[in-house]
């Protein structure tokens, strides 16, 4: 006789929870998730070390390098468990443009292109920002990345930005 497992009302077997976790804004920040995964890996390394597993076995079980196991064990001895399970600040690359400069760039991209040009190109925008002393220097790829974040679609009105300048201008 096969006994089927009870299923909660409104749930199928092996379905996701009816009440999945959501942060205040409705999503779970991927950087927070990555930080939690790293903390869990560090905790697993320490638990396996506490169970007297060798460093190569720990590295293989957790899926990290032998050097990582060594660094985690050393850091736990030097800084303690609390310091090890919390992330250190990861400053990353500083922003190329602040909020005011990004707003200026977006407004410029939505404005009428210079005479002799059908639309703004990344190169024209970069040159104009330098000319107006908004920035000292900026790359086309940074311009593209900043403009890609905006929700406006200036190209629909006939003006806007194109990635490359037309060859016949």
Secondary structure, 3 states (H helix, E strand, C coil): CCCCCCCCCCCCCCCCCCCCCCCCCCCCCHHHHHHHHHHHHHHHHHHHHHCCCCHHHHHHHHCCCHHHHHHHHHHHHHHCHHHHHCCCCCCCCCCCCCHHHHHHHHHHHHCCCCCCCCCEEHHHHHHHHHHCCCCCCCCHHHHHHHHHHCCCCHHHHCCCEECCCCCCC
